[in-house]
Amino acid sequence: MRVILARTLSSSKSKLLKPLFSLTTISSHSHTNSIPQFHHHPLIPSPSLPLPSFFSSKPTNSLSPITRDGNYDDSTPPATVCPGCGIHIQDSDPKQPGFFTKPSVKDPNYKSTSYLVPLSLEYELSHSLKTGDVVIDNGGVETCENSSMAVEKPVVCARCHSLRHYGKVKDPTVENLLPEFDFDATVGKRLVSASGARSVVLLVVDAVDFDGSFPKKVAKLVSYAIEDNYNSWKLGKSGNVPRLVLVVTKIDLLPTSLSPTRFEHWVRQRAREGGATVVKKVHFVSAVRDWGLKDLVEDVIQMAGARGNVWTVGMQNAGKSTLINAMGRWAGGGGGDAGKKKLTHLTEAPVPGTTLGIVRVEGFLPGQAKLFDTPGLLNPCQITTRLTRDEQKLVHISKELKPRTYRIKEGHSVHIGGLIRLDIEKLSVDSVYVTVWASPYLPLHMGKTENASTMVVDHFGRQLQPPIGKQRVQELGKWVRHEFSISGNSWDSSSMDISAAGVGWFAIGLKGEAVVGVWTYEGVDVVLRNPLIPFRSQNFEVAGFTVSKIVSHADKASNRSKRKSESNRKESDKEGSISDEPLLSVGDTRASSC
């Protein structure tokens, strides 16, 4: 039996059969090579069409203020907020965060021209029809049964797109003009509310910058609410007691030899001193290595219940968004009703302040429970808030910390880049061990304290970076001194830590007493605490400059380039001398023959 069918086409190409019959008539004066113009296909929106109103909170008003409240409220449509950073979507100003234009829908095979082949008669059934992949509807157009299974890409603003693909924002100066995130008005009042849904607070802290990233204000606020609401509940009044969960992230950056039991004891002690008097659970996780995520997810789902609200709170760059994305992968959609929802993927970037507004994370918790990611809180006492992006890269710790230990005497100093200096001013013993725990990209220097003043003039911004460049030294602020008295009873382990927010810390080990001075920029938080990592390196650093890894790599690359250039020059000289020899010999031969 003969069956007249169109040429076997894929389902995507068959959609283009309709415009094939809608070629416009080419005028007689058109060029013979002109490409026929198609009528606009109904599947591809016209670029001139206005952006639908649900992509912007106020798309028609270019002067509408940008808010950072996000979509914590049920009255806020999810489509009006970027699912990556939480800022309200707008299409009026490309320079402002949240800018978004609806992309054109393109056929997956839009570059293919095979669909332009004229229809022909086929005397055999097509392979697609035999396999049952093609359905002939009443209109004679092929459709694929699995066409609805296409994976939809997440729709994010231009800023999130730049962060996800290039690791930076196009114009950082614009974000400095954003209104400050009002934590108390948007999140704080919900955390302490005695009525409403149960609140679970995930307090996210960076393991390698614990004191600098610990949100003391939030910890005190929640702890006060726990005690107050609990007392009201015991009296029979309305008292919704929030649950405080301390989540210590980036534990893969700590040495693997660190005792977990000792580390938990240290964390709980520092948390109590920071204001977290009532902590329900403590979790140690690594979003990169997937450590501790399973237990954390199970606890969060259990504490939230069927209607609870989970709030993720922490300082900028503490790793909240990365943590939530990793938890989402482990949760697998949360199961039940949550499993049917599309899991939100937050924007991750090593840039402080990636999240701009509150983001409701869909597809994670079951039932009516909700999970929120909040913008990172700003700690002005962290030195990283003053650094440029290139300077932050040097300070940022991305690999497991390694100790760098000095054995020094009274009257000597240790610099960590051009950011902080430790002076050994008085000692009751002959020497002291000073171990530096900081990014390996930060250069160190050990020398006499009497020469420290010349270091600022001669080496800050050059051999000692950050700051990068001499002009940045003055921009970072005034250099001030902090004094600490330290006592220890063992040479085998560190006695105390002196930590600078956003940089790292000095671990000091001695069997006796010492008075030390710490110099850094005014306003940077410097604290004396019990040692986080008690052990030190067995190999001591020498006096003078310690070349950081980034400088070492740069020097190696430069040396390789120089050696390659010199080798190429020698080879070219050699080839030149070889090519000259026959010319000279021929010339000599001719001269002799004459």
N, C-alpha and C positions, 0 to 999 in steps of 0.2 A: 504494500500500500504506500502510495506516495503521500508524503506530508510536506506541505510548504511551511517552512519555518525561517525565522531570521537567523543570521549567522550567530553561532553560539557565542554568547557574551557573558561576562561576569555580571552579577547583580548590580554592581556599582556602575558598570558601563551601560547596562540596559536602561538605567535611569536617564541616560543622556540620549536615548532614542527619540524622545519627544522633541527636543530642540533640533534634531537632525532634519525634521520635516518642517522646521520653521525658519529656513534660510530666507533672508531678505533678498529682494531682487537687486542685483548689482547694476548700477547705471551704466549706460553705454560708454561714457567717458572715463569709467574707472580703469585703473591699470589692470592689465591681464593677470598680474601676479597677486592681486589683492586677495586677502583672506576673507571669505564670507563672514558676515556679521550675524551673530545669533541674537534672537530675542532673549531677554533675561530669563534664566531658568528659575522656576519657583522655589527650588531647594537652596539657591544661593541668594542671600539677602543683598539688596542693593547697597553700595557703600554710602549712598546719599541719604539713606533712611535714617531718621533720628534714633538715638539710643533709647531703648525702652526705659521707662521711668523706674522700674524696679532695680536697675543697676546703679542708681544714685539716689541718695536721700533727697537732694534738691538739685537735680541736674540742670534746671533752667536758670538757676541763680548762681552766677559765677562768683558772687561775693558772699555766699553762704559760709558761715564759720565752720571750721573743721573741729569735730568733737572726738574725744578719745574714750567715750563710754562703751563702745562696742555693741554687742548684742546680748548682754546679760538679761535684758528685759524681754519677756515674751511678746510684747507689742512691737518690737523691732523686727521687721522681716529679715530673715537670714541673708537674702540676696542683696541687701543694702550694705552689708559689711564684708570686707575682704576676709576670706577664711584663712588666709596666711598670716596676717599681722593684726587684724581686728580694727583697722581704720575704716571709716565710712567711705563707700565708693562714690566717686565723682568723675564727671567727664568734661568739666569746664576748664580746668587748669592743669596742663601736663606737668608743670613744675612741682605741684603740690602732691603729697602722699595720697594714695588712694585713687590715682588717676587710672581710668579703665575705659577702653573702647571695645565694643563687642566684636570679636574677630569674625571674618567671613567664613562661612562653612564651605570647605573645599572637598571635592570628591577625592578619595585616596589615590585614584588613578588619573588625577586632573592633567598630568603631564603626558599621558598616553594619547596618541592620535589614532589608535586602531579602531576606535568607534566611528571614525569617519569613512570606513570602508563601506561601499554601497551594499544594499541588501542583495542576497543571492539565493538561488534555490538549492536546498540541500535534500538529497534523496535518502539520507539516513538520519535516524534519530540522534540528536546531539548527546554527547557524553554526559553533560550536566542533567539532561532530562532522564537519561537512563539511571543515573545515581540518585535521582530524586531531589537534587539540590535546587532545581529551578521549577517554579510554578507559573503556569500560564493563566493569568487572570482574564477577566472578561474584556479588558482593554488590550490584551495581547502584549502586555509589558511584563518582563521577567522580574521576579523579586526573589530575594534570598531569604530562606527561612530564618537564618541566623543574623539577619541584618540588624536586629535590635540588640545584639550582644556586643556591639562596639563599645570599647572602653572610653568613657568620657574623661577628658583631661581636666584637672582642677582649674577653675577660673580664679585668678588672683590679679592683684593690681600690678601696675608697671614696676613699682618699687620692689615688690616681692619677687617679680620675675628677674629683676636685676640682681637681687641678693641670692636667689637660688642658682642662677646660671653664671654670675660673674663675681659673687662674693662681696659686692659693694653697692652703695646707693649712688645714683647719678649726681645728686647735688646735696651733700651733707649739710650745707649752710641753711637750706630751706627747713630742715627738720629742727634746727635750733630755734625756729620761730613758732613751733607748735606749742599750744597751751600745755601747761604742766598737768600730768595725770593726777587727778584728785582722788587719791586712794581712800581717804576717810569718807568722802561723800558717796562714792560708788561701791566700794567693797567693804570698808570698815564697818559701816552701820549695819550691814547684813551679817557680818561675822559675829557681832555682839548682840544681835536681836534675840530677845527671849521668846519670840513667837515665830511662826512660819516653819519652813522646811529645816531639817537638820543640817548643820554646817560641818564640813570636814575640811580642815586647812592643811594643805601640804606645804610645809615650810622648807623650801629648797635652798640648800647651802652648798657652796663650792668647797670640796675637801682641801684643796691646796691654797685656798684663801678664806679660811673659815671665819676669822674675825672680821675681815673686810667685807664678806658677803653675807654675814648674818644680819637679818632684818630685826634689829632690837625693838623698834617701835611696834611692829606687828606682833612680835612675840609677847611683849608686855600687854598689848591690847587684848589679844586672845586669851592669855593667861588670866587677866583680870575678869574677862567675860565668863570664863569657865568657873572661877570661884564664886562670882556674884550670882550667876544663873543657877549654880548648884545649890547655893544657900536658899535661893528663892524656891527651887524645886522641893527641897526638904520641908519648907514651910507650907507646901501645898499650892504655891503660886505657879504661874506660868514661868518655866525655866528651861529653855532649850539649851542644853550644854553642848558647846562645840567640841569637836575632837581635833586635837593638834597632833599632826604626824610630822616628825622631823626627817627629811630626806636628804642625805648627804650624797651628792653626786660626784662624778669624776674620780672615783676611788682607784681607778686603774692607773692614775698618775702618781699614786703613792707607792713606795717600795713594797714589793710583795713579802718581804721579810717582816713587815710590821704586824704585830700581834693584833688580831681582830678584837679580842677581849679588852686589851689595853686601850685600843682605839675607841671602842664604844664607851668605856669609862671616861676617857678624855673628852669625847664629844658631849656626853651628858653633863659633865661638869662645866664645860664652856657654855653650853646652852642655858644652864641654870644661871650662870653669871651674866648671860646676855638678856635674861628676862623671861625665858621659857620655863616657868616653874612647874607646869603640869604638861608633860608630854605623854601622849597615849602610846605611841610606837616610835621607834627609831629604825630607819632603813638605810642601808649602805648599798648604793647602786652604781652601775656604770652603763650608760646608754650605748656606749661604743662596743663594749664586750658583752652586753646583755647579762650583767651580773646583778642579782637581787631583784630583777623585775617581776618575776613570777609571784613571789611573796608579797611584793608591794601591790600588785594589781589585785590579788585576792583580798588583801586587807582593805583596800579602797572600796571595792565593790561591796564587801560586807558592811563596812562602816556607813557607806552612803545609803544602803537600804534601797527601798523602791522609790523614794521621793526626795532623797537628800541632795544637797548641793556641795560639790567638791571644788574648792578654790585653790589654785596653784599660785603661790606667792613667793617671791624672791627678788634679790637684787639683779641688776642688769648683768647679763652674760653669766648667770649662775647655771644655765643649762635647762631652764624650765621647758621651753618648746621642744628641745631635743629629747628630754625625758618623756614628755607626753606622747610624742610620736613613737618612741620605743615601747611605751606602755601599750599603745594602741596595737602595735604589731603582736604583742604577747596576748592581749585581750582577745584578739581575733573578732572584733566587732561586739564583744560583750555577751553574745548569745541572746536568745529570745528575741524580743522586739528590737533590741539594739543591733542585733546581727543583720537586720534588714536595712539599717540605715547606712548611708555612705560615710565612711570614716574620714574625719577631717584631718588633713595633713598640714601642720603648721610650718611656717617658714623658719628654717634653721640657718644661722650664719654667725661666724665669730665676730660679730659687730655688736657692741653694746646698744641696747634699745631696739632690737629687731622687732619685737612686738609693740605695737603702738596703742592698741585698744583691747578691750576685753573680748576674748574669742570663746564662743560656746562650742565645745568640741562634741561633734555628733558621732554617733555610732560606737561609743565606748561603754557607757553604763547602761544596764538594763532598766526596764520600766520607765518611770518618769524622772529618774535621777539625772542630774546634769553635772558636767565637768566644765570648768572655766579656766582658761589661761589668762593671766593678767599681765599688764606691762611691767617690765622690770623696774624696780624701785631704784632711784638714783642715790648713791652714797657719795656725797661731795668729799668725804675723807679718803676715798680711794684715789690713788694717784693716776690710775688709768683714765679717769674722767677728764684729765688735763692733757693727755697725750694725743698725738696725731695717730692716724691709722697705721702708718709705717712704724711708729714708736710702739704702738700696742702690739704689733706682731712680734717685736723683740721680747716684750714682757710676757706675752701669752705662753702658758705652759701646755704643750700638746703631747709630750712624751713622759714616760716614767721618770720621776725626779732622781737625780744622782747627787750624792754629797760631794762637796768640795771643801776640804778641811785645811785650815792653817794652824800651825803651832807658833804662836807669837808671844812677845814679851811686852812689858809695860812701855808706853810711849809709841806704840805702833797702831796703824789704822788699816781698815779693810773697806774698800769701795765696792758697791754693786752698781756697775754702770755709773751714770751721773745722777743717780736717784737717791742713794742713801749711803751713809758712811758710819762705821763703828770705830770709836776711839777707845783703846784700852788705857785708861787714865791712871788707875791705881790697882796694884796687885799685892796680896799678902803672900803670894807664892812666886816662883820664878817665871812661869809661863802659863798660858791658857790655850785651850783648844777652841777655835771658832770655825763652825761648819756653816757654809752658805747653802741654803735651800731656795733655789730660784731657777728661772728659765735658763737653759744651757746657752741661749743666744745672748745672755747678758755678760759682757766682759767684767772681769774683776781686777782689782789692784790692791796689793799690800805693800806698805812702806811706812816710813817714819811719820808720826803725826805732825812734826814741825814742818814738813813739806806739803801738808794737806792744802794749805791756802793756795799754793801755786798750781795744784792739780785742777782747781776750778778754772783758773785762767788759761792754763796751757792745754788741758786734756779733755775738759767737759765738752761734749758735742763732737769730739773727734775720736780719740782712742776709747773714751768712756761714753758709751751711748746706751739708751737715750739719756738726754735729748739729742736729736739729730740736728747738728748745726749750732754754731756759736750763738746765733740770735735767739734760739729757743731756751737757752739757759736763763735769760732774764724773763722770758715770757712765763716760765713755770712758777715763778714767785720767789719769795725770800727764803734764804737758807737759815733754819733755826735748829736749836740744840735741845735734846731731851736727855736727862740724866737718870741712870738706874743703878741700884746697888744689888749685887748678885752674890749669893753664897752657894757652895756646892760641897759635896762630901765624897765624890768619886771622879777618877780620871777616865773610867771606862765608858761612861755615858754622859750625855748632856744634862746639865742641871736646870737651865732655863732657856726659853726662847724669847727673842725680841722680834716681834712681827710688825711689818709695815704694810698697811692695807693696799693691796693691788700689786705688790712687788714680790714678796717672799719673806724669809725670816733668817735671822742669825741664831744658831743653836750654840750655846756656850757651855763648855764642860771644864770644871776645875775642882780642886780639892782645897778650898779656902774661900777667900772673899775677894771681891773686885768691885770697882766703880768704873762704869763705862758711860761714854757719851755717844748719843746717836744724833747725827745730823741728817736732816731731810728738808723738803720744802714745807713751808708753813701751811698748816691745815691738814696735812696727811696724818692719819691716825697711826700712832705707834704704841703698841701694848707689850707688857711683860706678862708671860704666861708659863705654865708648866710645859715641858718639852713634848712636842707631838711625836717626833721621831728621835729616840734617845741615842742611837748609834751614830758613828762618824765614819769617814773614809779612813782606810788604813794607809793610803798614800797621801802625803802632804803636798800642798801646793807650795811653790817657791815664791820668793819676794818678786815684786815687779808686776808687770801686766800679765794676766792670764787671758790668752786669746780665746774668744768665744767661738762656738761652732760656726756661726754665720760668717765671722771674719775668716776662720780657718778655711771654710768652703770657698769663700771668695778668693782667698789667696791661692788655693790650689787651682781653682779655675783660671785665675790670672796667670799663674805659672805655666799651666798647660798651654794656654793661648800663646804665651811668650815662647815656650819651647817649640811649639808647632810653627810659629812664624819664623823663628830662627832656623828650624829644620828646612822649611820651604825655601828660605833665602839661600841656605847653603846648597840645596839641591839645584836651585836655579842658577847659582854661580857655577856649580860644577857642570851643569848642562851647557852653560854658555861657554865655558873654557873648552869643553869637548867639541862643541860645534865650531869653535874658532880654529882648532888645530888643522882640520883638512884644508881650510881656506889658505892658511899660511903655507902649508906644504905644497899646495897646488901653485900658489904664487911663486914659491921658491923654485919649483920645477920649471916653470915657464921662464923664470929669469935665467936659470942655468942653461936652458936650451937655447936661449937667444945668444 
